[in-house]
Amino acid sequence: SAEAPGLEAPGPLAKTRAGSFMGLPPGLRAPPGTPSHGSALHRLGQCWPCANFWKQGGCTLGEECGYCHLCPQNEIKMR
């Protein structure tokens, strides 16, 4: 699961646009049509883009990543 400094959570975490982490129930899979837990917040405009997704090799966390895999490549620079 994604890790947040100083935050112990029993399940995966999703980082919000505000910079906080939202704990998700243990064993929860990312919703259908979303490539990662953090992507679940994309359609609400509350996600945080994954810094590794667009790099060569991509994000190694896959569905367990707490960051959004649906944001366009330049989204991090725009924020």
N, CA, C and O atoms as a GROMACS GRO file, in nm:
protein
  316
    1SER      N    1   0.083  -0.119   0.000
    1SER     CA    2   0.000   0.000   0.000
    1SER      C    3   0.087   0.125   0.000
    1SER      O    4   0.204   0.119   0.038
    2ALA      N    5   0.032   0.235  -0.042
    2ALA     CA    6   0.106   0.361  -0.041
    2ALA      C    7   0.136   0.398   0.103
    2ALA      O    8   0.057   0.368   0.193
    3GLU      N    9   0.247   0.461   0.126
    3GLU     CA   10   0.285   0.495   0.262
    3GLU      C   11   0.287   0.646   0.281
    3GLU      O   12   0.332   0.720   0.194
    4ALA      N   13   0.237   0.689   0.396
    4ALA     CA   14   0.242   0.829   0.434
    4ALA      C   15   0.330   0.839   0.558
    4ALA      O   16   0.314   0.759   0.651
    5PRO      N   17   0.420   0.934   0.562
    5PRO     CA   18   0.507   0.948   0.678
    5PRO      C   19   0.427   0.963   0.806
    5PRO      O   20   0.339   1.049   0.816
    6GLY      N   21   0.458   0.878   0.907
    6GLY     CA   22   0.394   0.889   1.037
    6GLY      C   23   0.250   0.843   1.041
    6GLY      O   24   0.183   0.865   1.142
    7LEU      N   25   0.199   0.781   0.937
    7LEU     CA   26   0.060   0.739   0.934
    7LEU      C   27   0.053   0.588   0.922
    7LEU      O   28   0.098   0.531   0.822
    8GLU      N   29  -0.003   0.524   1.022
    8GLU     CA   30  -0.020   0.380   1.020
    8GLU      C   31  -0.164   0.351   0.981
    8GLU      O   32  -0.257   0.392   1.050
    9ALA      N   33  -0.183   0.281   0.872
    9ALA     CA   34  -0.318   0.247   0.826
    9ALA      C   35  -0.322   0.099   0.796
    9ALA      O   36  -0.226   0.043   0.743
   10PRO      N   37  -0.434   0.033   0.830
   10PRO     CA   38  -0.444  -0.109   0.804
   10PRO      C   39  -0.462  -0.144   0.657
   10PRO      O   40  -0.437  -0.258   0.617
   11GLY      N   41  -0.503  -0.049   0.576
   11GLY     CA   42  -0.528  -0.074   0.434
   11GLY      C   43  -0.457   0.028   0.348
   11GLY      O   44  -0.374   0.104   0.396
   12PRO      N   45  -0.490   0.029   0.219
   12PRO     CA   46  -0.426   0.123   0.127
   12PRO      C   47  -0.463   0.268   0.158
   12PRO      O   48  -0.563   0.296   0.225
   13LEU      N   49  -0.381   0.358   0.110
   13LEU     CA   50  -0.404   0.502   0.129
   13LEU      C   51  -0.414   0.569  -0.007
   13LEU      O   52  -0.348   0.528  -0.102
   14ALA      N   53  -0.497   0.672  -0.015
   14ALA     CA   54  -0.506   0.754  -0.136
   14ALA      C   55  -0.474   0.897  -0.097
   14ALA      O   56  -0.528   0.948   0.001
   15LYS      N   57  -0.384   0.961  -0.171
   15LYS     CA   58  -0.349   1.100  -0.141
   15LYS      C   59  -0.445   1.193  -0.211
   15LYS      O   60  -0.470   1.180  -0.331
   16THR      N   61  -0.501   1.288  -0.136
   16THR     CA   62  -0.596   1.384  -0.191
   16THR      C   63  -0.524   1.505  -0.248
   16THR      O   64  -0.406   1.527  -0.220
   17ARG      N   65  -0.595   1.582  -0.326
   17ARG     CA   66  -0.538   1.704  -0.385
   17ARG      C   67  -0.493   1.802  -0.277
   17ARG      O   68  -0.400   1.879  -0.297
   18ALA      N   69  -0.560   1.798  -0.163
   18ALA     CA   70  -0.524   1.885  -0.052
   18ALA      C   71  -0.395   1.842   0.016
   18ALA      O   72  -0.341   1.913   0.100
   19GLY      N   73  -0.344   1.722  -0.021
   19GLY     CA   74  -0.220   1.674   0.035
   19GLY      C   75  -0.237   1.580   0.152
   19GLY      O   76  -0.138   1.527   0.203
   20SER      N   77  -0.360   1.556   0.196
   20SER     CA   78  -0.383   1.462   0.305
   20SER      C   79  -0.402   1.322   0.249
   20SER      O   80  -0.422   1.304   0.129
   21PHE      N   81  -0.396   1.224   0.337
   21PHE     CA   82  -0.414   1.085   0.296
   21PHE      C   83  -0.548   1.034   0.348
   21PHE      O   84  -0.587   1.061   0.461
   22MET      N   85  -0.616   0.960   0.264
   22MET     CA   86  -0.744   0.900   0.299
   22MET      C   87  -0.720   0.749   0.314
   22MET      O   88  -0.679   0.683   0.218
   23GLY      N   89  -0.747   0.696   0.433
   23GLY     CA   90  -0.733   0.553   0.456
   23GLY      C   91  -0.847   0.476   0.393
   23GLY      O   92  -0.962   0.518   0.398
   24LEU      N   93  -0.814   0.363   0.333
   24LEU     CA   94  -0.914   0.278   0.269
   24LEU      C   95  -0.916   0.143   0.340
   24LEU      O   96  -0.815   0.102   0.396
   25PRO      N   97  -1.030   0.074   0.339
   25PRO     CA   98  -1.039  -0.055   0.409
   25PRO      C   99  -0.938  -0.158   0.356
   25PRO      O  100  -0.911  -0.162   0.236
   26PRO      N  101  -0.881  -0.240   0.446
   26PRO     CA  102  -0.787  -0.343   0.404
   26PRO      C  103  -0.852  -0.438   0.304
   26PRO      O  104  -0.969  -0.474   0.318
   27GLY      N  105  -0.777  -0.478   0.203
   27GLY     CA  106  -0.828  -0.571   0.103
   27GLY      C  107  -0.912  -0.508  -0.005
   27GLY      O  108  -0.954  -0.576  -0.099
   28LEU      N  109  -0.937  -0.379   0.006
   28LEU     CA  110  -1.020  -0.310  -0.094
   28LEU      C  111  -0.943  -0.301  -0.225
   28LEU      O  112  -0.828  -0.259  -0.229
   29ARG      N  113  -1.009  -0.340  -0.332
   29ARG     CA  114  -0.950  -0.327  -0.466
   29ARG      C  115  -0.988  -0.191  -0.523
   29ARG      O  116  -1.090  -0.134  -0.485
   30ALA      N  117  -0.906  -0.140  -0.613
   30ALA     CA  118  -0.940  -0.014  -0.680
   30ALA      C  119  -1.071  -0.036  -0.756
   30ALA      O  120  -1.095  -0.145  -0.809
   31PRO      N  121  -1.156   0.067  -0.762
   31PRO     CA  122  -1.284   0.053  -0.832
   31PRO      C  123  -1.265   0.013  -0.979
   31PRO      O  124  -1.164   0.048  -1.040
   32PRO      N  125  -1.360  -0.060  -1.036
   32PRO     CA  126  -1.351  -0.097  -1.178
   32PRO      C  127  -1.329   0.027  -1.265
   32PRO      O  128  -1.394   0.130  -1.246
   33GLY      N  129  -1.239   0.017  -1.360
   33GLY     CA  130  -1.210   0.128  -1.449
   33GLY      C  131  -1.109   0.226  -1.395
   33GLY      O  132  -1.074   0.323  -1.463
   34THR      N  133  -1.060   0.204  -1.273
   34THR     CA  134  -0.956   0.291  -1.217
   34THR      C  135  -0.830   0.208  -1.197
   34THR      O  136  -0.835   0.101  -1.135
   35PRO      N  137  -0.718   0.254  -1.247
   35PRO     CA  138  -0.594   0.176  -1.242
   35PRO      C  139  -0.524   0.174  -1.107
   35PRO      O  140  -0.433   0.093  -1.086
   36SER      N  141  -0.563   0.262  -1.014
   36SER     CA  142  -0.499   0.266  -0.882
   36SER      C  143  -0.597   0.323  -0.780
   36SER      O  144  -0.697   0.385  -0.817
   37HIS      N  145  -0.568   0.302  -0.653
   37HIS     CA  146  -0.654   0.358  -0.547
   37HIS      C  147  -0.662   0.510  -0.557
   37HIS      O  148  -0.770   0.568  -0.544
   38GLY      N  149  -0.549   0.574  -0.580
   38GLY     CA  150  -0.548   0.720  -0.592
   38GLY      C  151  -0.627   0.771  -0.710
   38GLY      O  152  -0.671   0.886  -0.709
   39SER      N  153  -0.646   0.689  -0.812
   39SER     CA  154  -0.722   0.729  -0.931
   39SER      C  155  -0.872   0.739  -0.902
   39SER      O  156  -0.946   0.802  -0.978
   40ALA      N  157  -0.918   0.678  -0.793
   40ALA     CA  158  -1.060   0.682  -0.758
   40ALA      C  159  -1.107   0.825  -0.731
   40ALA      O  160  -1.225   0.855  -0.744
   41LEU      N  161  -1.015   0.912  -0.693
   41LEU     CA  162  -1.049   1.051  -0.662
   41LEU      C  163  -1.042   1.142  -0.786
   41LEU      O  164  -1.076   1.260  -0.778
   42HIS      N  165  -0.998   1.087  -0.900
   42HIS     CA  166  -0.977   1.168  -1.021
   42HIS      C  167  -1.103   1.237  -1.070
   42HIS      O  168  -1.101   1.358  -1.094
   43ARG      N  169  -1.212   1.165  -1.084
   43ARG     CA  170  -1.334   1.225  -1.139
   43ARG      C  171  -1.394   1.331  -1.046
   43ARG      O  172  -1.476   1.412  -1.089
   44LEU      N  173  -1.353   1.328  -0.919
   44LEU     CA  174  -1.398   1.430  -0.823
   44LEU      C  175  -1.307   1.552  -0.824
   44LEU      O  176  -1.337   1.654  -0.761
   45GLY      N  177  -1.196   1.542  -0.897
   45GLY     CA  178  -1.099   1.653  -0.901
   45GLY      C  179  -1.020   1.664  -0.772
   45GLY      O  180  -0.964   1.770  -0.743
   46GLN      N  181  -1.015   1.557  -0.693
   46GLN     CA  182  -0.948   1.560  -0.563
   46GLN      C  183  -0.826   1.469  -0.557
   46GLN      O  184  -0.777   1.439  -0.449
   47CYS      N  185  -0.778   1.425  -0.673
   47CYS     CA  186  -0.665   1.332  -0.676
   47CYS      C  187  -0.531   1.406  -0.672
   47CYS      O  188  -0.526   1.529  -0.681
   48TRP      N  189  -0.425   1.329  -0.658
   48TRP     CA  190  -0.287   1.379  -0.665
   48TRP      C  191  -0.215   1.290  -0.765
   48TRP      O  192  -0.212   1.168  -0.746
   49PRO      N  193  -0.156   1.346  -0.871
   49PRO     CA  194  -0.093   1.264  -0.975
   49PRO      C  195   0.027   1.184  -0.926
   49PRO      O  196   0.103   1.229  -0.840
   50CYS      N  197   0.042   1.065  -0.982
   50CYS     CA  198   0.155   0.978  -0.951
   50CYS      C  199   0.279   1.030  -1.025
   50CYS      O  200   0.277   1.046  -1.147
   51ALA      N  201   0.385   1.055  -0.951
   51ALA     CA  202   0.509   1.107  -1.010
   51ALA      C  203   0.582   1.001  -1.092
   51ALA      O  204   0.665   1.035  -1.176
   52ASN      N  205   0.554   0.874  -1.067
   52ASN     CA  206   0.626   0.767  -1.136
   52ASN      C  207   0.553   0.711  -1.256
   52ASN      O  208   0.615   0.647  -1.342
   53PHE      N  209   0.423   0.732  -1.265
   53PHE     CA  210   0.343   0.669  -1.369
   53PHE      C  211   0.395   0.700  -1.510
   53PHE      O  212   0.401   0.609  -1.593
   54TRP      N  213   0.432   0.823  -1.538
   54TRP     CA  214   0.475   0.862  -1.672
   54TRP      C  215   0.625   0.845  -1.695
   54TRP      O  216   0.673   0.870  -1.805
   55LYS      N  217   0.700   0.804  -1.593
   55LYS     CA  218   0.844   0.780  -1.609
   55LYS      C  219   0.867   0.645  -1.677
   55LYS      O  220   0.780   0.558  -1.677
   56GLN      N  221   0.985   0.631  -1.736
   56GLN     CA  222   1.021   0.503  -1.799
   56GLN      C  223   1.013   0.393  -1.692
   56GLN      O  224   1.070   0.408  -1.584
   57GLY      N  225   0.944   0.287  -1.721
   57GLY     CA  226   0.926   0.179  -1.625
   57GLY      C  227   0.796   0.191  -1.549
   57GLY      O  228   0.747   0.093  -1.493
   58GLY      N  229   0.738   0.311  -1.547
   58GLY     CA  230   0.608   0.333  -1.484
   58GLY      C  231   0.607   0.315  -1.333
   58GLY      O  232   0.712   0.302  -1.270
   59CYS      N  233   0.489   0.315  -1.277
   59CYS     CA  234   0.470   0.299  -1.133
   59CYS      C  235   0.471   0.150  -1.100
   59CYS      O  236   0.395   0.072  -1.158
   60THR      N  237   0.555   0.112  -1.007
   60THR     CA  238   0.567  -0.029  -0.972
   60THR      C  239   0.460  -0.074  -0.872
   60THR      O  240   0.446  -0.193  -0.846
   61LEU      N  241   0.385   0.020  -0.815
   61LEU     CA  242   0.283  -0.015  -0.716
   61LEU      C  243   0.151  -0.058  -0.781
   61LEU      O  244   0.069  -0.126  -0.718
   62GLY      N  245   0.131  -0.020  -0.907
   62GLY     CA  246   0.010  -0.060  -0.978
   62GLY      C  247  -0.117  -0.019  -0.905
   62GLY      O  248  -0.130   0.096  -0.863
   63GLU      N  249  -0.210  -0.111  -0.889
   63GLU     CA  250  -0.339  -0.084  -0.825
   63GLU      C  251  -0.324  -0.035  -0.681
   63GLU      O  252  -0.408   0.041  -0.632
   64GLU      N  253  -0.218  -0.076  -0.613
   64GLU     CA  254  -0.197  -0.038  -0.474
   64GLU      C  255  -0.148   0.106  -0.457
   64GLU      O  256  -0.141   0.156  -0.344
   65CYS      N  257  -0.113   0.174  -0.566
   65CYS     CA  258  -0.062   0.310  -0.558
   65CYS      C  259  -0.170   0.405  -0.507
   65CYS      O  260  -0.285   0.399  -0.550
   66GLY      N  261  -0.133   0.492  -0.415
   66GLY     CA  262  -0.226   0.589  -0.358
   66GLY      C  263  -0.234   0.718  -0.438
   66GLY      O  264  -0.299   0.813  -0.396
   67TYR      N  265  -0.167   0.721  -0.552
   67TYR     CA  266  -0.166   0.839  -0.636
   67TYR      C  267  -0.239   0.810  -0.766
   67TYR      O  268  -0.258   0.694  -0.802
   68CYS      N  269  -0.279   0.914  -0.836
   68CYS     CA  270  -0.362   0.899  -0.956
   68CYS      C  271  -0.281   0.861  -1.079
   68CYS      O  272  -0.178   0.921  -1.109
   69HIS      N  273  -0.330   0.759  -1.151
   69HIS     CA  274  -0.270   0.716  -1.277
   69HIS      C  275  -0.353   0.763  -1.396
   69HIS      O  276  -0.325   0.724  -1.509
   70LEU      N  277  -0.454   0.846  -1.372
   70LEU     CA  278  -0.538   0.898  -1.480
   70LEU      C  279  -0.504   1.041  -1.521
   70LEU      O  280  -0.547   1.088  -1.626
   71CYS      N  281  -0.428   1.110  -1.439
   71CYS     CA  282  -0.390   1.249  -1.470
   71CYS      C  283  -0.298   1.252  -1.592
   71CYS      O  284  -0.219   1.159  -1.612
   72PRO      N  285  -0.307   1.358  -1.673
   72PRO     CA  286  -0.217   1.370  -1.788
   72PRO      C  287  -0.071   1.387  -1.742
   72PRO      O  288  -0.045   1.424  -1.627
   73GLN      N  289   0.020   1.361  -1.832
   73GLN     CA  290   0.163   1.362  -1.802
   73GLN      C  291   0.210   1.494  -1.741
   73GLN      O  292   0.298   1.492  -1.654
   74ASN      N  293   0.158   1.606  -1.783
   74ASN     CA  294   0.207   1.736  -1.736
   74ASN      C  295   0.133   1.788  -1.613
   74ASN      O  296   0.157   1.901  -1.572
   75GLU      N  297   0.045   1.711  -1.554
   75GLU     CA  298  -0.037   1.756  -1.442
   75GLU      C  299   0.046   1.796  -1.320
   75GLU      O  300   0.013   1.894  -1.254
   76ILE      N  301   0.150   1.724  -1.290
   76ILE     CA  302   0.232   1.757  -1.173
   76ILE      C  303   0.293   1.895  -1.189
   76ILE      O  304   0.295   1.973  -1.094
   77LYS      N  305   0.343   1.928  -1.307
   77LYS     CA  306   0.403   2.058  -1.331
   77LYS      C  307   0.299   2.170  -1.324
   77LYS      O  308   0.330   2.282  -1.283
   78MET      N  309   0.175   2.139  -1.363
   78MET     CA  310   0.069   2.241  -1.363
   78MET      C  311   0.022   2.275  -1.220
   78MET      O  312  -0.032   2.383  -1.197
   79ARG      N  313   0.042   2.184  -1.127
   79ARG     CA  314  -0.004   2.209  -0.989
   79ARG      C  315   0.102   2.280  -0.915
   79ARG      O  316   0.085   2.311  -0.797
   0.00000   0.00000   0.00000
